Amino acid sequence: MRPVILLRPAEGLYSKVFRPWVPLSLLGAAAKLDEAGYPIILIDQRSSADWKDDLRNALMQNPICVGVTSMTGSQITCALDMSAFVKQQSSAPVVWGGVHATLFPLQTVENPLIDIVIKGEGEESFLELVLRMERGESLRGLEGVVYKDRGEIVNNPDRPFLDLDTLPPVPYHLIDVDKYLHRYFDEDRVLEFETSRGCPFNCTFCYNPLYSRRRWRALSASRVLDLLTPLVETYGVSAFHFVDDGFFIDQERTREIMKGVLKRQWLIKMGFQGSRIDTFDQMSDADLELIIEAGGAYLQVGVESGSPRILEILNKNIHPENVLAFNRRLARYPRLKVYYNFMCGFPTETREDVLQSTTLAWALLRDNPQALISAFHFYKPYPGTSLCEQIVHMDDVTPKTLEGWGNFNWTQYVGRDQDKETRKLMERIEIVSVLADRKMSYQSDSAVLRILAAMYRPLARFRLKHNWYSWMPEHWLRKWMGE
């Protein structure tokens, strides 16, 4: 069989600061192809010493196609560079997938460097695409695929959501797992794993209602445990970062997974990316103690704002008092770190709203020694989200081309609702929030960066505690962050 090449582009800040995380989106797309016996060549721009040489050599093997994944922001610029190199070196069709291509399939496929787009989940669509291309068959009617046919863009119907339990295991054997074991939540051999997809909630700023249509689908508890087993027993993974948007939605499933981990006597740690306060608060103390006993060590929670008015606009269904009470409850469990996500620059957000968020962030750090806060990055309006539809000046900030989306980074402010002074305040708060706690010590693989962050931390905490952001020579760090 001819091979299929898969490309994982780099991105800006994360590629500078952290070791690469496992390319789950590509491995997912490769799962059924690998099961069908197709040779897979995966090239990761983040970890390849010379990706151009690697890609040039791979293209010499006459691949069926080249698949590229990409998220909105700087990763798109890198993905376009890789796609241009493919076009220069071969006639292999370039296929894009991922969240951005799914949300903007027509604009993406209009780019001359891109021939085909996979919308949504790629496992079934990509396999059928490769089979048809290998046989020289038409792509018309192929669910989940947008493509060019002699200059005409053909937008086939979407593919129904998949039953996750029917999918083959993620083919971790296609990568050198040791290259992707990284530091996270103060653990040194962490690997990403997905146990569910989608989210049933309707936050107005989030892409998920568009992407997953408010559907939550999960692997069964027994399937999760079966898939984790070789990673623990063969690869020696000692900590998992579950990247689900809603790991705890099914509480009985959560209990079964935790009990299964304990039954197998795995000495592992677990971090959970997607957690909501209103969901997690439904768990009893016994449930929380079970999670911690099984190895639960890190919880990521979306707060977004400390302003009740902004939280109502975002449809978060929480109040700052709920957040504070939740944090005080978790403070009773010092083995569990909790990371609170914040943003700023929402439509109509004022200086007073922003300072309510920083006040809440400081209270969380004060009340719980194990609490962490995210960087206060800027809200980005995705067309199609309900919040975005409320913004009358969207034409002023929304990129019209794929190249433009490459500059649509979360470290850059793009809104028009804040005056110059409020914008300046938000930029300074962003720097302080990056360094006001120990998250760099817990997450960065760079010892030098951990030391520098620790040196600055007392000043950052003083600024956050007192909401003092004037005379700030460290503001130059924003330029580095935005590159």
LUMVEXMAR-969483 format. One line per field, with one value per residue (C-alpha): residue number from 1; x, y, z. Coordinates in steps of 0.1 Angstrom, whole numbers, plus 2048, in hexadecimal, padded with zeros to 3 digits. Each point is the difference from the previous one (the first is absolute). Example, Ala and Ser with C-alpha at 12.3 -4.5 7.8 and 13.67 -1.06 7.14 Angstrom:
BEGIN
num	(1|2)
east	(87B|80E)
north	(7D3|822)
up	(84E|7F9)
This chain:
BEGIN
num	(1|2|3|4|5|6|7|8|9|10|11|12|13|14|15|16|17|18|19|20|21|22|23|24|25|26|27|28|29|30|31|32|33|34|35|36|37|38|39|40|41|42|43|44|45|46|47|48|49|50|51|52|53|54|55|56|57|58|59|60|61|62|63|64|65|66|67|68|69|70|71|72|73|74|75|76|77|78|79|80|81|82|83|84|85|86|87|88|89|90|91|92|93|94|95|96|97|98|99|100|101|102|103|104|105|106|107|108|109|110|111|112|113|114|115|116|117|118|119|120|121|122|123|124|125|126|127|128|129|130|131|132|133|134|135|136|137|138|139|140|141|142|143|144|145|146|147|148|149|150|151|152|153|154|155|156|157|158|159|160|161|162|163|164|165|166|167|168|169|170|171|172|173|174|175|176|177|178|179|180|181|182|183|184|185|186|187|188|189|190|191|192|193|194|195|196|197|198|199|200|201|202|203|204|205|206|207|208|209|210|211|212|213|214|215|216|217|218|219|220|221|222|223|224|225|226|227|228|229|230|231|232|233|234|235|236|237|238|239|240|241|242|243|244|245|246|247|248|249|250|251|252|253|254|255|256|257|258|259|260|261|262|263|264|265|266|267|268|269|270|271|272|273|274|275|276|277|278|279|280|281|282|283|284|285|286|287|288|289|290|291|292|293|294|295|296|297|298|299|300|301|302|303|304|305|306|307|308|309|310|311|312|313|314|315|316|317|318|319|320|321|322|323|324|325|326|327|328|329|330|331|332|333|334|335|336|337|338|339|340|341|342|343|344|345|346|347|348|349|350|351|352|353|354|355|356|357|358|359|360|361|362|363|364|365|366|367|368|369|370|371|372|373|374|375|376|377|378|379|380|381|382|383|384|385|386|387|388|389|390|391|392|393|394|395|396|397|398|399|400|401|402|403|404|405|406|407|408|409|410|411|412|413|414|415|416|417|418|419|420|421|422|423|424|425|426|427|428|429|430|431|432|433|434|435|436|437|438|439|440|441|442|443|444|445|446|447|448|449|450|451|452|453|454|455|456|457|458|459|460|461|462|463|464|465|466|467|468|469|470|471|472|473|474|475|476|477|478|479|480|481|482|483)
east	(800|80B|805|7EC|813|7F3|80E|7FE|80A|810|7F0|80E|804|7F9|81B|819|7F7|7F4|80A|7E8|7E0|7F6|7EF|7DF|7ED|817|801|7DB|7FE|81A|7EE|7EA|81B|819|7E6|7FB|826|809|824|7FE|81C|7FB|815|7FE|80F|804|817|810|825|7FA|7DC|807|819|7E8|7E3|814|80B|7DC|7F3|818|7EB|7E3|7E6|7DB|7FB|80E|7EA|805|7F0|7FD|7F0|7F8|81E|825|7FD|7EE|81F|816|7E7|7FF|826|800|7E4|814|81E|7EB|7F3|824|80D|7E3|7DE|7F1|7DE|801|7E3|7F9|7ED|7FB|7EA|808|7FB|7DF|7F3|80C|801|7F7|819|81B|7FC|800|825|814|817|7E3|7ED|7E8|7F2|7F4|7E3|7FC|80D|819|802|7E5|802|825|800|7E5|812|820|7EE|7EF|820|814|7E5|7FD|7DB|7EC|7FD|7DD|7E8|81B|7F3|816|815|803|815|808|7F4|80E|7FE|7DE|7FE|7EA|7F3|7F4|7E8|80E|807|7EB|813|813|7FB|821|7FF|801|821|821|81A|813|820|81A|819|802|814|81D|7EC|81E|803|7DE|802|801|7FD|7DD|7EF|821|804|81C|7F2|7DE|7EE|7E0|7E1|7DC|7E3|7E3|7F7|7E9|7EE|7DB|802|7FA|81B|7FB|825|809|805|7F2|7DA|80B|819|7EE|7DD|7FD|804|816|80C|817|813|7F2|813|80B|80D|813|811|808|810|814|80F|81B|80A|806|80E|813|80A|805|7EA|7FC|7E8|7E3|7F2|7DC|7F9|7DA|7E9|7EA|810|7E9|7DE|7F6|808|7FA|819|819|7FC|805|820|80E|7F7|80F|821|801|7F8|81D|817|80E|816|7F7|7F5|7E4|7F8|7DE|7FE|7DA|7EE|7E2|7F9|7DB|807|81C|7EC|7E6|81B|800|81F|803|802|81A|814|7FD|80E|81E|806|802|819|7ED|819|7F5|7DF|7FB|7E1|7F1|7F7|807|7F6|7FB|7E5|7DC|7F4|81A|7FA|7DB|809|816|7E4|817|7E5|817|806|821|7F3|7FB|825|80C|7EC|80C|824|7FD|7F2|81D|819|7F8|811|824|809|7EA|80C|7E5|806|7E7|7FC|7FB|7FC|7FA|7F6|7DC|7E7|7F5|819|80C|81E|7EB|7F6|825|80A|7E4|811|822|7F1|7F0|820|813|7E6|803|826|7FC|7E6|810|826|7FB|7EC|80E|7F3|803|80F|7E6|801|7E8|7DE|7FF|7DF|7F9|7E6|7E1|802|7E3|816|811|7DE|7FA|81F|7F7|823|80B|809|81C|811|7F8|81A|7F4|81B|811|821|7EE|7F5|824|804|7E1|813|7F3|81D|7F3|7E2|7E8|7E0|7F2|7EC|81C|811|826|806|7EB|812|821|7F4|7F6|822|812|7E8|808|825|7F9|7E8|81A|818|7EC|7FF|814|7F2|820|812|7E6|7FD|820|81B|81A|813|80C|7DC|7F5|81B|7F8|7DB|807|815|7E5|7E3|801|7FC|7E5|7ED|803|7F3|7E2|7F8|7FF|7F5|81F|80A|812|825|805|821|7FA|7E5|81A|7F8|7DF|814|812|7DF|7EF|81C)
north	(800|824|814|81D|81D|813|822|811|825|813|81E|820|802|7DC|7F3|817|7F9|7DC|7DE|7F4|7EF|7E1|808|7F0|80E|7F0|7DF|800|806|7E4|7E6|7F0|804|7EE|7E5|7FC|7FB|821|80C|820|81A|819|820|817|822|806|7E2|7FB|80B|808|7FC|80A|7E4|7E8|80B|800|7DC|7F6|810|7EC|7E1|80C|804|7FE|821|817|808|820|809|824|815|825|817|7FD|7DB|809|814|7E2|7E8|816|7FF|7DA|7FF|817|7E9|7E2|812|80A|7DC|7EA|7FD|7EF|80E|815|7F8|817|7F6|80C|819|81E|7EE|7F2|822|811|7E4|815|81C|7E6|7EC|820|804|7F4|7EB|7EB|7E6|7F0|806|7E7|80E|7F3|7DF|7F2|7DA|7F4|81D|7FE|7DA|802|81E|7EC|7E1|815|813|7E0|7F1|820|804|820|811|80C|7F7|7F6|80B|818|80B|821|800|811|7F0|812|822|7FA|7FC|7E2|800|7DD|7FA|7FE|7DD|7F5|7FF|7E0|7E6|803|7DD|7F2|812|7EE|809|820|7F4|80D|7E8|818|819|7FE|803|80A|820|80B|7F8|822|813|80A|807|7F8|7DE|7F7|7E4|80D|7F4|80E|7E9|807|7ED|815|81A|81E|814|803|823|821|819|81D|805|7DB|7EE|7E0|807|804|7E3|7E6|80E|7FC|7DA|7EF|7DD|7EB|7DF|7E8|7FC|7DD|80C|81C|7E8|7E8|81B|80E|7DE|7FD|825|7F8|7DD|803|825|806|81F|80D|81C|807|822|7F9|81B|7FB|81F|7EF|7E2|801|803|7DC|7FB|7DA|7FD|814|7EA|7E0|80E|80A|7DF|7ED|813|7F7|7DC|7FD|810|819|81A|81C|824|80F|824|80A|81C|805|807|815|80D|7F9|7DC|7F9|80E|7E4|7E7|7F5|803|7DA|804|81A|7EB|7E2|815|80B|7DD|7F3|81B|81F|81C|81D|810|81B|815|81A|820|81A|81F|80D|818|7F3|815|7F1|7DC|805|80B|7E1|7E9|7F0|7F9|808|81E|80B|7F5|7DC|802|80B|7E5|7E5|80B|7FF|7DD|7F4|811|7E4|7E8|80B|7E3|810|81E|815|817|81B|80D|826|816|825|818|7F3|816|81D|7F6|81E|808|7F9|7DD|7F8|80A|7EA|7E3|807|805|7DD|7F1|80D|7F3|7DD|801|80D|7E7|7E1|7FA|7E7|817|80D|81A|800|81D|81A|7FC|814|7F5|7F7|802|7E1|807|7EA|800|811|81A|809|806|81C|813|81A|808|7DC|80A|815|7E4|7DF|7F3|7FC|7E7|7E2|813|81A|7E6|7F7|822|7FB|7F8|7FF|816|81D|815|804|80F|823|803|80C|822|804|801|7E1|7ED|80B|7F3|7DF|7FB|806|7E9|7E5|801|800|7E3|7EA|803|806|7DB|7E0|7F4|806|7EB|7E4|801|80C|7E7|81D|802|823|80C|7F1|813|821|7FC|7F9|820|816|7EF|816|820|7F0|7F5|823|810|7E8|803|826|804|815|800|821|804|7DE|7FC|7DB|809|7F7|7DB|805|804|7DF|7EE|80C|7F4)
up	(800|7FA|820|80E|80F|81E|80A|822|7FE|81C|811|810|826|808|7E9|811|824|802|7F3|7E5|80B|7EE|7DF|809|7E2|7E7|813|800|7DB|7FA|816|7E5|7E5|817|807|7DB|7FA|7F0|808|813|800|81C|7FF|81E|7FA|825|805|7DE|7FE|7DB|7F6|7DC|7FB|811|7EA|7E0|806|808|7E1|7EB|80A|7EB|81C|7F9|811|81B|81E|815|821|80C|81B|7FC|806|7F9|7F9|7DF|7F4|807|7EF|7E1|7FF|801|7E6|7E9|803|7F6|7E1|7F6|804|7F3|7F1|81F|80A|820|819|81E|81F|823|813|7EA|7DF|80D|80B|7DF|7E6|7E2|808|807|7E0|7EC|807|7E2|817|80C|7EB|819|823|819|815|823|80C|7E8|807|7E8|7E7|7FC|7FA|7E6|7F0|7FD|7F2|7E5|7F7|7FD|7E9|7EC|809|803|822|7F8|81C|818|822|814|7E2|7ED|7E1|7DF|7E0|7E1|812|810|825|80A|824|808|81D|823|80E|81F|821|807|81B|812|80E|7DC|7F7|800|81B|7FA|7EE|818|7F0|7E3|815|818|81F|815|7EB|80C|824|810|820|80B|822|810|7F0|7E8|7EA|7F5|7E1|7F1|7FD|7F5|80F|7F3|7E6|800|81A|807|80E|7ED|809|7E8|7F8|7FA|7DF|80F|7F9|7DC|7FE|815|7FF|825|7FE|81A|7F7|814|801|819|820|7F7|7DE|810|818|7E4|7EB|81D|809|7E5|806|824|7FD|7DF|7FD|825|800|824|7FB|7E8|7F5|7F6|7E6|800|800|81A|811|81E|7EF|807|825|800|7E3|814|81E|7EB|7F1|822|810|7E2|804|824|7F9|7E8|81A|7E7|810|7E9|802|7ED|7F4|7F2|7E7|7FD|820|809|823|7FD|7F5|818|81E|7FB|80C|824|815|7FD|7DA|803|818|7E8|7E3|816|80D|7DC|7F7|7F7|804|7EA|7F6|7E6|805|7EA|812|7E5|814|823|7F4|806|7E3|7E8|80D|7F7|7DD|7FD|80C|819|819|81D|817|810|822|7F1|7F4|822|813|7E7|805|826|7FE|7EB|818|818|7E8|7FD|7E8|7E5|7EC|7F0|7E2|7F9|7DC|7FC|7E1|7FB|7E4|7FD|7EE|817|81A|814|815|81F|7F2|7F9|823|80E|7EE|80F|822|7FD|7F3|81E|818|7F1|804|824|80B|7F1|800|7E4|7E9|7DF|7E7|7DB|7ED|7F9|7DB|7EA|7F4|7DB|7EE|7EB|7E5|806|826|810|812|7DF|7EF|81A|7F5|7E6|7F5|7F8|7DC|80F|812|7EF|7E7|7DD|7F5|80F|802|815|819|805|811|815|820|823|80C|7EA|807|7E3|80F|7FD|820|817|800|7FD|825|808|7E4|80F|822|7F2|7EF|821|813|7E7|809|825|7FD|7EE|81D|81F|80B|7FC|7DF|7ED|81A|7FD|7DA|7EF|7F6|800|821|7F7|7FA|820|813|7EF|806|825|803|7F2|812|820|7EC|7EA|81F|810|7E0|7FF|825|7FE|7DC|7FA|7DB|7FC|7FA|7F1|7EE|7FC|7E6|7E5|807|7EC|7E0|807|808|7E0|7E8)
